[in-house]
Amino acid sequence: MTNLATNTESLAAEVRDEAVAAARAAAVASGVEIRELTEIADLAAVVGLFESIWKSAPGARPVSTELLRAMSSAGNYVAGAFENGELLGACFGFFGNPGKASLHSHIAGVAGAGVGRGIGHALKLHQRGWALLQDVSMITWTFDPLVRRNAYFNLGKLGARPIGYKPDFYGPMEDSINGSGDTDRLMVGWDLTSPDVRSAASGEPVLIDAGALGAAKALSVDPDGGPSIGSADAPTVLVAVPSDIERLRRTDPGRGNAWRVALREVLGGLMADNARVAGFDRAGWYVISKEQS
């Protein structure tokens, strides 16, 4: 038993060291310094950054300075990515289950000046390293399942896995990103010590090729860019999302809403029947396995 405990502790220490090193490397690669934030001035800068990204309606900002101050004082996670003193990205999360068994990552964003540099990825790897140092091995968060780039980032680049489809999770948000429709979300779990996550953190994303699977297409993009519901009668099923749902919401709100309804019916229905999301193809498909593992 002593040897088993020693080996387990040794592996945990190895994973923590590996995670911290990966986070440092990602920050260097993106040209930023990432650090925890506790001071009012820094927290106010985070609030301003998020407001500039989401452009929320008056009185509906994503977070407040006083909330971040309280959360950081209670030992939760607030971090920012800086370049020459300028805040380019931030991430905020709080402990979930009793006993700090998990961390829920509530919001993360990158300023326009930092987009395309890997800052968001560096922030998530910093959060992973921080969580492991707190003896937390699971982080959860939500994302809009219709946003293709976010689906690949979360499932492919990070190796997280969907654990639930949440219809209208936040209620009305009224901002420039979410619009005025329902806020359906995928809840994902990020198992920080899993082989997929460790590989992804080291630069090997979780790739999946939908075209090689011979799967049924339960939801496709029709010639006009709208959703087309098909058959889900196969062990492996593909569920499409549009190429740019944010643009579609601005230019054709009716079609954008049709996608929300269709995805809720198809992806939400499959997950309610205990189907498993195996991954996301960068070509725009969720890959669903209906076989029980």
N, C-alpha and C positions, 0 to 999 in steps of 0.2 A: 504494500500500500504506500509506503514511504517513497519508493522509486516512482510509482505512478503519479503521486502528488508532485514530486520534484520534476518529472518530465512535463506534466501539465503546466506547472508554473514557468518552466523554461520555455515552452512553446508560446505561452501568453506573452512573456517578455520579448521573445523574438518577433512576434507579430506587432507588438507595440513599437519596438524600435524600427521595424520595417515601415510601419505606417507613418511615424514621425519623419523618417528619412524621405519617404515618398512625398509627403506634404512639403517639406523644405525644397525638394527638387522642383516640384510643380510651381511653387512661388517664385523661385529663381527663374525658371523658364518663362513665366509670364511677366517678369520684371517688376514684381511688387513685394512689399513686406506685409505679412499678415500677422496681426496681433489681436489679442483680446482687448475689449474696450469696456471701461468702467466710468470714465470721466464725463461730466455733463456735456462739455463741448464736443467730444467725439460722438456721444450718443445723439446729440442734436444734429450732427452732420449725417449720421445714418438715417434719421428721420427725413431730412431734406433730400437725401439720395433716393430713398424709396418713393417719396412724393414726386420727384422728377421723373421716375421711371413709370409709375402707375398712373400719374395724373388723375388722381381720385377727385370725385366731386367734393365741394367744400364740406368740411366736417366729417369726411369719411377717409382720412388718411390711414395707410396700412398699419402703422404703429405710432406710438407717442414717445417723447423723450422720457416722461415719467414712468411709463411701462418698462422701457428698456433699462432705466435706472434701477427699478425695483427688481427686475428679473436678474440683472447682472449682480446686484448686491446679494441676491439669494443663491448665487453660485451657478446660474444658468449660463448659456453660451451666447455671447455677442462678440462678433469679430469683424474686423475691417481689413481691406486690402488697400495699401497706400503706395503711391509712387511720388517721391519727392514731396511728401507731406499732403498730397491730394488724395482724398478718399475716392477710389474707383469701384469698390464693391464691398458688400457687407452681407452677413448672414446671422440670423437669430434663431435660437432654438431653446426649448425648455424641457426639463425632465418630465417623463410621462408616468409610467407605472410606479406604484409605491416602492420605496427602496432604491430609487434611481436605476431601475432595471433597464430603462430605455430613454432615449432622447427623441423628442419630436422637433424636427426642423421646420419652423413655421414660415420663414420667408428668407429669400436670398435674391440679390439683384446686382447687376453690374451697370455702371454708367455707360452712356454711349461712347465716350472716349476710350473705354476699356474693352469694348466688345470685340471678339475675335482673337483675343490674346490668351485665352485659357484661364482667365481670372476666376470664373465661376467654378471651374474644375479644381483650381488650386484652393479655393475656399472650402469646397466639400472635402478635399483630402485633409485640410487643416482641421476641419470639424471631426473627421474620422479619427485622426491622431489624438485630438483633445479628448474625445469620448473614451477611447481605449485607455488613456491615462487615468480616467475616472472609473475604470473597470466597468464601462458600459459597452456592450457588444452589439447593440441594435439601435439604429436610427430609423425613424419613420418620417414621412412627409407626404404631401399631396401635390399633384400637378394636373393640369388640364389635359386629359387624354387626347384631345383633338389637335394639340400643338405638336407637330411631327418632330421638330428638332429637340423638344424637351423629352419626348418619348425615347428617342435614341440616346440622348444624354443620360437619362436616368437608368434605362435598362441596359444599354450597350456600354457607354463610356464608364459608368459607375458600377454596373452589375447589380443594381437593386432589383427587387421582384415585387410585382403587384400583389397585394393581399386583400383588396376589396374595392368595389366600384361604389362610389358615394354620390347619389343623385342630389343636385342642388345643395352641396355640402355647406357652403358659406351663406347661402341666400343672396339677395341682390348686392352687388358690389359697386356698380356704377363707376367704372374707371375706364381708361382708354384701352386697356388690354382685354378685360373681361366683357365689356359692353354691358348691356342691360338684361341679358338672358340668364337662364339658370346656370349655376356654377357647379356642374358635375365635375367630380374629381376621381382620379385613381389614387388610392392610398398604397404606398410602397413601403416595403421593409428592406433595410440595408443591413444585411448580416455582415458585420465588419470583419469577421475572421474567416468567412467562407472562402473556398478556393477561387470562385469566380471574382469575388471582390478583391482579393489579394492580387490576382492576375491583372484585373482592370487597373488597380492602383499602380501597378508596375509598368503600365503602358500597353497592355494587351486587352483591348475591349472585348466584350462578349458579343460575338458576331453570329448572325443567323441568316441563312439564305432561303427566303420564302419560295423562290422559284424552283428550288431543288427538291421540294417536299411533296409535290403532287397533291397539295391540299385543296379542300373545298373553299370557295370564296364566299363567305357569309355576308360580307359587306364590301362593295367595290365603289369606285368613282365612275359615274356615268359620263357619257360624252359631253354633257353640259356642265360638268363639275359638281353635280349633286350626288347624293348617296343612292346606291342601288343595292337593295337587300336580296341576297341569294340563299343558297342552301348551306346549312350547317351540319349536314348529315355525313360526317366523316370523322375519323379519329383525330385528324389535324385540320384546323380551320384557320383561314386568314381573314383578318378584319382590317379594312383600309381606313386611312384618314386623309383628308385633303392636303394638298401641298402647302397651303398658306391660309389657315382658318382665320387668322387675325385680319388679313386683307379682305377675306370673304365677308366677315362680319361688318366691315366698314362699307363695302360696295354692294353687298347683296344680303342684308340681314335675314331675309326669309330663308335663303338657302343655307346660311350659317346655322340658323335654328333647326332646319331639317337635318343637318348633320348631327347636332346635339341629340335630337330625338332618336335618330337611327342608331347612333353609337350606344346610347343608353339601352335601347331595345336589344341590340345584338351583343355587344361586348358585355354590358351589364347583365344581360340574360344568361350568357354563357358562364360568367363568373358566379352568378347566383346558383347555377347548376353544378358548381364545384369544378368547372373547367379551369385549367391552369395556363396562365400567360407564360409561354416559354421564352419569349424574347420579342425584339422589335427589329424588323428589317429596315435599313435606311431608305429603301425604296418606298416606304410608307405603309407597311403592314405589321399589325400585331400578329404573332404566331401563337395560336391557342391549341393546347393539347387537351383532348377530352378523355384521354386514358388516365386512369387513376394510378398514381405512383405508390 
